[in-house]
């Protein structure tokens, strides 16, 4: 067998697989870091591990009614649009419930959001991926019609050049070809999972090549026949779970401490608990809690930053009952939090520092409390060295 050089081998592999093949030269950083889009909640960004939802991956937001799924997706859209005045977003409204006035109240620039209203699953995926045809002679497959993701990858159409986030609201209401062709009242066995198992194989690489953050909003169902384990599941089957790089389950929290009321004692918001069920860009099973208002979106983010500052030692605690805020020792969590939230510059500084710590851009700050025993201090020193 003829021995070929490394450069010739690379040329042959790239010719066969395409120019997107990655070659390592002993440097793992050659792959690059994950790009992310902030969710609008500092604690949720920290729980995900990369500062937000990943670009080039599929993310699922699932949860009960009134858990803020659509609101969180709009918050992600707002974060992406705020990055660059030329950025645009796509919102696929399969539920026919998109309200531009409500989206604008969340701070979204609706003039830069393209909205498609349809629940036809075939039309949605053909619009995103395009259609193909097979040459009867050569048997080669070629594009018959380009999709939105093709235009993003090419970058030739200015309308799609800076489109970096796509939201599908929601997966549970998709109308598959099998259901459309069926007679009224006829039950079909798992139409959405059967449809998605094929189409997600095409969508996943296209989303990665286009470097788009794809968010699929989903509902939850209760399996009445399940005797053990969690009876709650979401439509889409196993294929959707495997295709997602990030899965977030959301649930509203109620109670006197978890509800926001106005001056007329009317409920205008509540706290949400988000749990990371699957995470391929960070550690899974972390939890986050944040407040949302129905007509404003995610609020009280300063409180989240304060808690993160304490967690990472950016805000010092001389004792278990006191905090060091802007050089001043304050007793009581509520008093320290109020002092902290009133200083906008301090909030931004702590937010940026905490973000750099969990993104591992800077070394963590060693936090030693006055009540720590010598053994606890030794464990913290060992952890900081590791």
C-alpha positions in Angstrom: 0.0 0.0 0.0 1.3 3.4 -0.9 2.0 5.6 2.1 0.5 9.0 1.8 1.5 12.2 3.7 -0.7 13.8 6.3 -1.5 16.8 4.0 -2.7 14.4 1.3 -4.8 12.5 3.8 -6.4 15.7 5.0 -7.2 16.7 1.4 -8.9 13.3 0.7 -10.9 13.4 3.9 -12.0 17.0 3.3 -13.0 16.1 -0.3 -15.1 13.2 1.0 -16.7 14.8 4.1 -16.5 18.5 3.1 -14.5 21.5 4.4 -16.3 21.4 7.8 -14.0 18.6 9.1 -12.1 19.6 12.2 -8.5 18.6 12.6 -6.8 18.7 16.0 -3.2 19.6 16.4 -3.1 18.8 20.1 -5.0 22.0 21.0 -8.6 21.4 22.1 -9.3 25.1 22.0 -9.2 24.9 18.2 -12.8 23.9 18.3 -13.8 27.3 19.8 -16.1 28.2 22.7 -19.8 28.0 22.8 -21.7 31.2 21.7 -24.7 31.9 23.9 -27.7 34.2 24.1 -28.7 35.4 27.6 -32.1 34.3 28.9 -32.5 37.5 30.8 -32.2 35.8 34.1 -28.7 35.9 35.6 -29.3 32.8 37.8 -30.6 30.8 34.8 -27.6 31.8 32.7 -25.3 30.6 35.5 -27.2 27.4 35.9 -26.8 26.6 32.2 -23.1 27.2 32.6 -22.3 29.2 29.4 -24.2 32.4 30.1 -27.4 31.5 28.2 -28.8 29.2 25.6 -26.3 27.9 23.1 -26.2 28.9 19.5 -26.0 26.1 16.9 -28.0 23.8 19.2 -31.7 22.9 19.8 -33.2 24.0 23.2 -36.5 22.8 24.6 -38.5 24.9 27.1 -41.2 22.7 28.6 -43.5 23.3 31.5 -47.0 23.8 32.9 -49.4 26.6 31.9 -48.4 30.0 33.1 -44.9 28.9 33.7 -43.5 31.6 31.4 -42.2 29.5 28.5 -43.2 32.0 25.8 -42.0 34.9 27.9 -38.6 33.3 28.4 -38.3 32.7 24.7 -39.1 36.4 24.1 -36.5 37.4 26.7 -34.0 35.4 24.7 -35.1 37.2 21.5 -34.7 40.5 23.2 -31.2 39.7 24.4 -30.1 38.7 20.9 -31.7 41.8 19.3 -29.9 44.0 21.8 -26.5 42.6 20.8 -26.6 44.3 17.4 -29.1 46.7 15.8 -28.9 44.5 12.6 -29.9 41.3 14.3 -33.2 39.7 13.5 -35.3 36.8 14.9 -37.9 34.3 13.6 -41.0 33.4 15.7 -43.0 30.4 14.3 -46.4 30.8 15.9 -48.0 27.4 15.6 -50.5 28.2 18.4 -51.7 31.4 16.6 -51.4 33.4 19.8 -48.5 35.7 19.1 -49.3 39.3 20.3 -46.9 42.0 19.0 -48.1 44.5 21.6 -47.4 42.0 24.4 -44.0 41.1 23.0 -43.2 44.9 22.8 -44.1 45.2 26.5 -41.4 42.7 27.2 -38.9 45.0 25.5 -38.7 43.2 22.2 -38.2 45.3 19.0 -41.1 43.6 17.0 -40.0 45.4 13.8 -37.0 43.0 13.7 -39.0 39.8 14.4 -40.3 37.8 11.5 -43.5 35.9 12.4 -44.8 32.9 10.6 -48.3 31.7 11.6 -48.9 28.0 10.7 -49.2 24.7 12.6 -48.6 22.5 9.5 -45.5 20.6 10.5 -44.6 19.8 6.9 -44.7 23.4 5.8 -42.7 24.5 8.9 -39.8 22.0 8.3 -39.8 22.5 4.5 -39.7 26.3 5.1 -36.7 25.9 7.4 -34.8 23.1 5.5 -36.1 23.5 2.0 -37.0 20.6 -0.3 -34.8 18.1 -2.3 -35.1 16.2 -5.5 -33.3 13.1 -6.8 -31.8 13.0 -10.3 -33.3 10.0 -12.1 -30.1 9.3 -14.0 -27.2 10.1 -11.6 -29.3 9.4 -8.5 -27.8 12.4 -6.8 -29.8 14.5 -4.3 -30.0 18.2 -4.9 -31.9 21.2 -3.5 -35.2 21.8 -5.2 -36.1 24.8 -3.0 -33.9 26.5 -0.4 -35.1 26.9 3.1 -34.5 29.7 5.6 -31.5 27.9 7.2 -29.9 27.6 3.8 -30.1 31.3 3.3 -28.6 31.9 6.8 -25.7 29.5 6.0 -25.0 31.2 2.6 -25.4 34.7 4.0 -26.5 35.9 0.5 -29.9 37.3 1.5 -29.6 40.4 3.8 -32.9 39.6 5.4 -31.5 36.4 6.8 -27.9 37.2 7.2 -28.1 38.2 10.9 -31.0 35.9 11.9 -29.6 34.1 14.9 -32.5 32.8 16.9 -35.6 30.8 15.9 -38.5 30.0 18.2 -41.2 27.4 17.5 -44.3 27.8 19.7 -45.1 25.1 20.2 -44.2 21.5 19.4 -47.3 20.0 21.0 -49.7 21.6 18.5 -47.9 20.6 15.3 -50.2 19.2 12.7 -48.5 16.3 11.0 -49.3 15.1 7.4 -50.7 11.9 9.0 -53.2 13.8 11.1 -54.2 16.1 8.2 -55.0 13.2 6.0 -56.9 11.3 8.7 -60.7 11.5 9.0 -62.3 13.5 11.8 -62.1 11.8 15.1 -59.7 9.1 14.0 -56.9 8.5 16.5 -53.3 8.1 15.3 -50.5 6.4 17.2 -47.8 9.0 18.1 -47.9 11.2 15.0 -45.6 13.9 16.3 -42.8 11.5 17.4 -42.9 9.6 14.2 -42.7 12.8 12.2 -39.9 14.4 14.3 -37.8 11.2 14.3 -37.1 11.8 10.6 -37.1 15.6 10.4 -34.8 16.2 13.4 -32.0 14.3 11.7 -32.1 17.0 9.0 -32.7 19.9 11.4 -29.9 19.3 13.9 -26.9 19.6 11.4 -28.6 22.6 9.6 -29.0 24.5 12.9 -25.4 23.8 13.7 -24.1 25.0 10.3 -26.3 28.1 10.5 -25.1 28.8 14.1 -28.7 29.5 15.1 -30.2 29.1 18.5 -33.3 27.0 17.9 -35.9 27.1 20.8 -38.7 24.6 20.8 -41.5 25.4 23.3 -43.3 22.3 24.6 -46.1 21.4 26.9 -46.3 18.7 29.5 -48.5 15.7 29.8 -49.3 13.3 32.7 -49.0 9.6 32.0 -51.9 8.2 34.0 -50.8 4.6 33.6 -47.3 5.2 35.0 -46.9 3.7 38.5 -43.3 4.6 39.3 -41.1 7.5 38.6 -42.0 10.9 37.2 -45.4 10.7 35.4 -44.9 14.0 33.7 -43.6 13.9 30.1 -43.6 16.2 27.1 -44.8 15.5 23.5 -42.2 14.7 20.8 -40.9 11.3 21.9 -37.4 10.1 22.5 -36.1 11.6 19.2 -36.7 15.1 20.4 -35.0 14.5 23.8 -31.9 13.1 22.0 -31.8 16.0 19.5 -32.0 18.7 22.2 -28.7 19.9 23.7 -30.5 21.8 26.5 -33.8 20.9 28.1 -35.4 23.2 30.7 -38.5 22.3 32.7 -40.4 25.2 34.2 -43.0 25.5 36.9 -44.8 28.4 38.6 -44.2 28.9 42.3 -47.0 30.3 44.5 -47.3 31.4 48.0 -47.1 34.8 49.7 -43.3 35.1 49.2 -43.5 34.0 45.5 -46.2 36.3 44.2 -45.9 39.9 43.0 -48.9 42.2 43.7 -49.6 45.8 42.8 -50.9 48.6 45.0 -54.5 47.3 44.4 -53.5 43.9 45.8 -53.9 42.3 42.4 -51.4 39.6 41.3 -49.2 40.9 38.5 -46.4 38.3 38.6 -44.9 35.3 40.3 -41.7 33.3 40.8 -40.7 30.5 38.4 -38.5 27.5 39.1 -36.5 26.3 36.2 -34.7 23.0 36.3 -32.0 21.9 33.7 -33.1 18.4 32.8 -30.5 17.9 30.1 -27.4 19.9 29.3 -24.7 19.1 26.8 -22.9 22.5 27.3 -22.7 22.3 31.1 -23.7 20.4 34.2 -27.3 19.2 34.2 -29.9 19.0 37.0 -29.2 22.5 38.3 -32.1 24.8 39.4 -32.8 28.4 39.1 -35.5 30.7 40.5 -36.5 34.1 39.1 -39.5 36.5 39.2 -41.6 37.5 36.2 -44.3 40.1 35.7 -47.0 39.3 33.2 -46.6 42.7 31.3 -42.9 43.3 31.8 -41.1 40.0 31.6 -38.3 38.9 33.9 -37.8 41.3 36.9 -35.8 41.7 40.1 -32.6 40.5 38.4 -30.6 42.5 40.9 -31.7 40.1 43.6 -30.4 37.2 41.5 -27.1 38.9 41.0 -26.8 39.6 44.8 -27.3 35.9 45.6 -24.8 34.9 42.9 -22.3 37.4 44.3 -22.6 35.9 47.7 -22.3 32.4 46.2 -19.1 33.1 44.4 -17.6 35.3 47.2 -17.7 38.5 45.2 -19.9 39.9 48.1 -18.1 39.1 51.3 -19.8 37.9 54.5 -17.8 38.8 57.6 -20.3 36.7 59.6 -23.4 34.6 59.0 -25.7 37.6 59.6 -23.7 40.4 57.9 -22.6 41.4 54.4 -20.0 43.7 53.1 -21.6 45.9 50.4 -19.6 48.6 48.8 -17.2 48.7 51.7 -20.0 49.0 54.3 -20.8 46.2 56.7 -24.6 45.7 56.8 -26.5 43.4 59.1 -29.4 41.4 57.6 -29.9 40.0 54.2 -32.8 42.3 53.2 -30.9 45.4 54.3 -27.8 44.3 52.4 -29.8 43.4 49.3 -31.6 46.8 49.3 -28.3 48.6 49.6 -26.8 46.5 46.8 -29.8 47.0 44.4 -29.7 50.8 44.8 -26.2 51.0 43.4 -26.5 50.3 39.6 -22.7 50.4 39.0 -22.0 47.9 41.8 -24.7 45.6 40.4 -23.1 45.7 36.9 -19.6 45.1 38.4 -20.7 42.1 40.4 -22.7 40.7 37.4 -19.7 40.9 35.1 -17.4 39.4 37.7 -19.7 36.5 38.5 -20.1 35.8 34.8 -16.3 35.7 34.3 -15.9 33.3 37.2 -18.4 30.7 36.0 -17.2 31.0 32.5 -13.7 30.4 33.9 -12.3 33.6 32.4 -10.9 34.5 35.8 -10.0 32.5 38.9 -12.7 32.0 41.5 -12.6 34.2 44.6 -11.9 32.2 47.8 -14.7 32.8 50.3 -13.9 32.2 53.9 -16.6 33.0 56.5 -15.8 33.9 60.1 -17.6 30.8 61.3 -15.7 28.4 59.1 -13.7 25.7 60.9 -10.1 25.0 60.1 -11.2 21.8 58.2 -13.7 23.8 56.1 -11.0 26.5 55.3 -8.6 23.7 54.3 -11.2 22.1 52.0 -11.9 25.5 50.4 -8.2 26.0 49.8 -7.8 22.6 48.2 -10.9 23.3 46.0 -9.5 26.6 44.9 -6.1 25.0 43.9 -7.9 22.3 42.0 
